[in-house]
Amino acid sequence: CGEPHFYPRALCPFCFGETDWQETNGEGEIYSFSVMRRAETPYAIAFVKLDAGPTMMSNLVDCDFDGLAIGQRVRVVFQPSNGGHKVPMFTPV
C-alpha cells in the first residue's frame, strides 16, 4: 500500500503486505514534548511528526530546552545509546 510507518518491520501494519526500505530527509516538526528535570542530567523527549508521514517518539538533543516549541522544525541525528547502538534522536534545524 506504500503507507509510511515507523518502526521498520517485515509486514506493513496497515495492509500486512511486504515492505520496502524508504529513505527520507529525516526532518519534521515537534508535535509534543516534555523536559525531564528531575534526572541527574535533564533530558527532553518529543513526539516528532515526520515530513514523510509517521510520528516518532525520541529524545531531543544538542539544544536549549527552554527554547523548544511545538511546531519547531527538527532533523534526525543518530547517537549511541547506553548499549552502544546508534538510535534516532532529533535536533533543531
Backbone as a printed PyTorch tensor [residue, N CA C, xyz], in Angstrom:
tensor([[[ 0.8170, -1.2050,  0.0000],
         [ 0.0000,  0.0000,  0.0000],
         [ 0.8590,  1.2670,  0.0000]],

        [[ 2.1250,  1.1330,  0.4210],
         [ 3.0270,  2.2730,  0.3980],
         [ 2.8470,  3.2510,  1.5500]],

        [[ 2.0190,  2.9230,  2.5250],
         [ 1.8020,  3.8170,  3.6730],
         [ 3.0680,  3.8530,  4.5340]],

        [[ 3.6670,  5.0310,  4.7510],
         [ 4.8910,  5.0860,  5.5610],
         [ 4.5980,  4.7840,  7.0260]],

        [[ 5.5480,  4.1170,  7.6750],
         [ 5.3850,  3.7810,  9.0880],
         [ 6.7510,  3.6980,  9.7610]],

        [[ 6.7540,  3.8250, 11.0560],
         [ 7.9340,  3.6330, 11.8760],
         [ 7.4680,  2.8280, 13.0650]],

        [[ 8.1180,  1.8600, 13.3480],
         [ 9.4630,  1.3590, 13.2250],
         [ 9.5480,  0.3510, 12.0830]],

        [[10.7420,  0.0770, 11.5490],
         [10.8650, -0.9020, 10.4610],
         [10.3790, -2.2840, 10.9020]],

        [[ 9.6660, -2.9510, 10.0310],
         [ 9.1790, -4.3060, 10.3240],
         [ 8.9450, -5.0580,  9.0180]],

        [[ 8.8030, -6.3520,  9.1200],
         [ 8.6960, -7.2080,  7.9380],
         [ 7.3720, -7.0170,  7.1990]],

        [[ 6.2910, -6.7920,  7.9490],
         [ 4.9720, -6.6300,  7.3340],
         [ 4.4200, -5.2430,  7.6210]],

        [[ 3.7420, -4.6810,  6.6440],
         [ 3.1170, -3.3690,  6.7910],
         [ 2.0200, -3.4480,  7.8610]],

        [[ 2.0010, -2.5240,  8.8380],
         [ 0.9610, -2.5650,  9.8670],
         [-0.4110, -2.1170,  9.3580]],

        [[-0.4710, -1.6020,  8.1310],
         [-1.7370, -1.1310,  7.5710],
         [-2.4020, -2.1730,  6.6760]],

        [[-1.5880, -2.8390,  5.8040],
         [-2.1710, -3.7980,  4.8600],
         [-1.6090, -5.2150,  5.0330]],

        [[-0.6240, -5.3710,  5.9170],
         [ 0.0340, -6.6520,  6.1960],
         [ 0.7880, -7.2110,  5.0000]],

        [[ 1.0790, -6.3520,  4.0230],
         [ 1.8850, -6.7490,  2.8710],
         [ 3.3710, -6.5770,  3.1620]],

        [[ 4.1930, -6.9840,  2.2010],
         [ 5.6380, -6.8270,  2.3380],
         [ 6.0020, -5.3450,  2.3130]],

        [[ 7.1340, -5.0310,  2.9180],
         [ 7.5730, -3.6380,  2.9700],
         [ 8.9040, -3.4630,  2.2550]],

        [[ 9.1750, -2.2380,  1.8420],
         [10.4530, -1.8500,  1.2590],
         [11.0230, -0.7250,  2.1030]],

        [[12.3610, -0.6720,  2.2050],
         [13.0250,  0.3970,  2.9290],
         [12.9410,  1.6730,  2.1040]],

        [[12.4690,  2.7440,  2.6970],
         [12.3730,  4.0370,  2.0260],
         [13.1590,  5.0670,  2.8250]],

        [[14.1230,  5.7140,  2.1970],
         [14.8620,  6.7750,  2.8710],
         [14.0980,  8.0850,  2.7420]],

        [[14.1840,  8.9150,  3.7810],
         [13.5430, 10.2280,  3.7700],
         [14.5820, 11.2830,  4.1410]],

        [[14.1630, 12.5270,  4.1690],
         [15.0960, 13.5880,  4.5520],
         [15.3200, 13.6560,  6.0600]],

        [[14.5470, 12.9030,  6.8390],
         [14.7440, 12.8580,  8.2880],
         [14.3130, 14.1210,  9.0140]],

        [[13.4880, 14.9340,  8.3750],
         [13.0470, 16.1740,  9.0020],
         [11.5680, 16.1130,  9.3500]],

        [[11.1910, 16.9310, 10.3140],
         [ 9.8060, 17.0070, 10.7270],
         [ 9.6190, 18.1490, 11.6970]],

        [[ 8.5300, 18.0810, 12.4710],
         [ 8.2820, 19.1310, 13.4520],
         [ 7.8290, 18.5200, 14.7640]],

        [[ 8.1160, 19.2350, 15.8430],
         [ 7.7370, 18.7700, 17.1760],
         [ 6.2150, 18.8450, 17.3040]],

        [[ 5.5970, 17.7120, 17.5920],
         [ 4.1510, 17.6470, 17.8200],
         [ 3.8470, 17.9190, 19.2940]],

        [[ 4.6970, 17.3400, 20.1710],
         [ 4.5550, 17.4970, 21.6130],
         [ 5.9030, 17.1740, 22.2420]],

        [[ 6.1980, 17.7590, 23.3930],
         [ 7.4650, 17.4450, 24.0550],
         [ 7.3450, 17.6720, 25.5540]],

        [[ 8.2960, 17.1070, 26.2830],
         [ 8.3870, 17.3030, 27.7230],
         [ 9.8520, 17.2870, 28.1190]],

        [[10.2200, 18.1790, 29.0260],
         [11.5890, 18.2290, 29.5420],
         [11.5770, 17.6290, 30.9410]],

        [[12.4150, 16.6280, 31.1540],
         [12.5330, 15.9560, 32.4450],
         [13.7090, 16.5690, 33.1980]],

        [[13.4120, 17.3020, 34.2560],
         [14.4640, 17.9920, 35.0030],
         [14.7680, 17.3310, 36.3420]],

        [[14.1140, 16.2170, 36.6550],
         [14.3610, 15.5480, 37.9280],
         [15.5300, 14.5890, 37.8570]],

        [[15.9080, 14.2050, 36.6590],
         [17.0500, 13.3030, 36.4950],
         [18.3360, 14.0690, 36.7950]],

        [[19.4120, 13.3240, 37.0660],
         [20.7000, 13.9630, 37.3290],
         [21.0970, 14.8590, 36.1590]],

        [[20.8850, 14.3540, 34.9470],
         [21.1030, 15.1430, 33.7390],
         [19.7470, 15.3470, 33.0760]],

        [[19.2640, 16.5860, 32.9890],
         [17.9610, 16.8160, 32.3510],
         [17.9520, 16.3130, 30.9040]],

        [[16.7770, 15.9000, 30.4390],
         [16.6340, 15.4440, 29.0560],
         [15.2400, 15.7830, 28.5620]],

        [[15.1040, 15.8180, 27.2440],
         [13.8130, 16.1350, 26.6260],
         [13.4050, 14.9940, 25.7090]],

        [[12.1210, 14.6520, 25.7520],
         [11.5600, 13.6750, 24.8240],
         [10.4500, 14.3630, 24.0350]],

        [[10.2200, 13.8670, 22.8270],
         [ 9.2190, 14.5100, 21.9760],
         [ 8.5620, 13.5080, 21.0500]],

        [[ 7.3400, 13.8300, 20.6570],
         [ 6.7080, 13.1950, 19.5160],
         [ 7.0180, 14.1020, 18.3420]],

        [[ 7.6460, 13.5440, 17.3110],
         [ 8.0200, 14.3020, 16.1220],
         [ 7.2190, 13.7750, 14.9440]],

        [[ 6.4680, 14.6590, 14.2990],
         [ 5.7090, 14.3190, 13.0890],
         [ 6.6440, 14.5190, 11.9090]],

        [[ 7.0620, 13.4090, 11.2960],
         [ 7.9980, 13.4760, 10.1830],
         [ 7.3140, 13.9750,  8.9160]],

        [[ 8.0800, 14.6760,  8.0820],
         [ 7.5470, 15.1350,  6.7970],
         [ 7.0630, 13.9540,  5.9600]],

        [[ 7.7000, 12.7910,  6.1400],
         [ 7.3500, 11.5960,  5.3730],
         [ 6.0570, 10.9400,  5.8530]],

        [[ 5.5210, 11.3650,  7.0070],
         [ 4.2480, 10.8270,  7.4520],
         [ 4.2020, 10.2930,  8.8680]],

        [[ 5.0770,  9.3340,  9.2310],
         [ 4.9650,  8.7480, 10.5640],
         [ 5.2980,  9.7390, 11.6840]],

        [[ 4.8580,  9.4070, 12.8800],
         [ 5.2360, 10.1440, 14.0820],
         [ 6.1530,  9.2510, 14.9010]],

        [[ 7.2530,  9.8220, 15.3870],
         [ 8.2220,  9.0780, 16.1980],
         [ 8.3310,  9.7260, 17.5700]],

        [[ 8.5760,  8.9110, 18.5860],
         [ 8.9110,  9.4310, 19.9000],
         [10.3970,  9.1970, 20.1090]],

        [[11.1160, 10.2380, 20.4880],
         [12.5480, 10.1100, 20.7130],
         [13.0370, 11.2960, 21.5300]],

        [[14.3250, 11.2930, 21.8200],
         [14.9420, 12.3840, 22.5640],
         [15.2310, 13.5730, 21.6620]],

        [[15.2230, 14.7560, 22.2510],
         [15.7020, 15.9740, 21.6060],
         [17.0780, 16.2530, 22.1950]],

        [[18.0750, 16.4580, 21.3430],
         [19.4540, 16.6090, 21.8050],
         [20.1000, 17.8420, 21.1830]],

        [[21.2220, 18.2410, 21.7890],
         [22.0210, 19.3620, 21.2750],
         [21.1800, 20.6200, 21.0850]],

        [[20.4090, 20.9650, 22.1190],
         [19.5470, 22.1400, 22.0210],
         [19.3320, 22.7490, 23.4030]],

        [[18.8430, 23.9810, 23.4100],
         [18.4490, 24.6740, 24.6310],
         [17.0130, 24.2580, 24.9380]],

        [[16.8090, 23.5110, 26.0120],
         [15.4800, 23.0050, 26.3270],
         [14.4650, 24.1320, 26.5320]],

        [[14.9110, 25.2750, 27.0340],
         [13.9910, 26.3910, 27.2520],
         [13.5470, 27.0390, 25.9420]],

        [[14.2510, 26.7610, 24.8510],
         [13.9050, 27.3350, 23.5550],
         [13.0510, 26.4270, 22.6860]],

        [[12.6890, 25.2460, 23.1780],
         [11.8840, 24.3090, 22.3890],
         [10.4450, 24.7930, 22.2660]],

        [[ 9.8070, 24.4570, 21.1470],
         [ 8.4200, 24.8700, 20.9250],
         [ 7.6980, 23.8530, 20.0490]],

        [[ 6.4150, 23.6740, 20.3090],
         [ 5.5870, 22.8410, 19.4420],
         [ 5.5750, 23.4850, 18.0580]],

        [[ 5.7360, 22.6620, 17.0270],
         [ 5.8000, 23.1550, 15.6560],
         [ 7.2120, 23.4630, 15.1950]],

        [[ 8.1780, 23.4200, 16.1090],
         [ 9.5700, 23.7100, 15.7470],
         [10.1120, 22.6350, 14.8150]],

        [[10.8620, 23.0430, 13.8110],
         [11.4530, 22.1160, 12.8460],
         [12.6550, 21.4190, 13.4730]],

        [[12.7530, 20.1160, 13.2250],
         [13.8600, 19.3020, 13.7260],
         [14.3300, 18.3580, 12.6300]],

        [[15.5310, 17.8070, 12.8250],
         [16.0670, 16.8070, 11.8990],
         [16.6530, 15.6660, 12.7140]],

        [[16.6970, 14.5070, 12.1160],
         [17.1980, 13.3250, 12.8070],
         [18.7250, 13.3500, 12.8790]],

        [[19.2460, 12.8830, 14.0040],
         [20.6690, 12.6110, 14.1930],
         [20.7370, 11.2420, 14.8580]],

        [[21.7900, 10.5040, 14.5880],
         [21.9270,  9.1730, 15.1810],
         [23.0120,  9.2270, 16.2360]],

        [[22.6370,  8.9020, 17.4880],
         [23.5780,  8.9460, 18.5950],
         [23.5790,  7.6020, 19.3020]],

        [[24.7420,  7.2250, 19.8760],
         [24.8200,  5.9300, 20.5440],
         [23.9540,  5.8850, 21.8080]],

        [[23.2960,  4.7650, 22.0030],
         [22.5210,  4.5290, 23.2180],
         [23.4630,  3.9890, 24.2900]],

        [[22.9270,  3.7250, 25.4750],
         [23.7470,  3.1440, 26.5460],
         [24.3370,  1.8080, 26.1320]],

        [[23.6470,  1.0760, 25.2670],
         [24.1340, -0.2120, 24.7890],
         [25.1090, -0.0980, 23.6300]],

        [[25.3390,  1.1290, 23.1400],
         [26.2940,  1.3400, 22.0670],
         [25.6930,  1.4130, 20.6780]],

        [[24.4440,  0.9650, 20.5180],
         [23.8000,  1.0240, 19.2000],
         [23.3490,  2.4490, 18.9130]],

        [[23.5190,  2.8870, 17.6760],
         [23.0650,  4.2270, 17.3130],
         [21.5530,  4.2240, 17.1320]],

        [[20.8980,  5.2190, 17.7290],
         [19.4430,  5.3250, 17.6660],
         [19.0580,  6.7160, 17.1540]],

        [[17.8900,  6.8270, 16.5150],
         [17.4710,  8.1350, 16.0040],
         [17.0240,  9.0570, 17.1350]],

        [[17.5710, 10.2580, 17.1270],
         [17.1680, 11.3370, 18.0260],
         [16.9960, 12.5710, 17.1490]],

        [[16.5390, 13.6580, 17.7180],
         [16.2710, 14.8460, 16.9140],
         [16.9330, 16.0770, 17.5050]],

        [[17.3060, 16.9950, 16.6150],
         [17.8900, 18.2740, 16.9960],
         [17.2350, 19.3620, 16.1480]],

        [[17.1140, 20.5790, 16.6860],
         [16.5050, 21.6510, 15.8920],
         [17.2580, 21.9010, 14.5950]],

        [[16.5010, 22.2810, 13.5540],
         [17.0910, 22.5960, 12.2490],
         [17.7670, 23.9500, 12.3470]]])
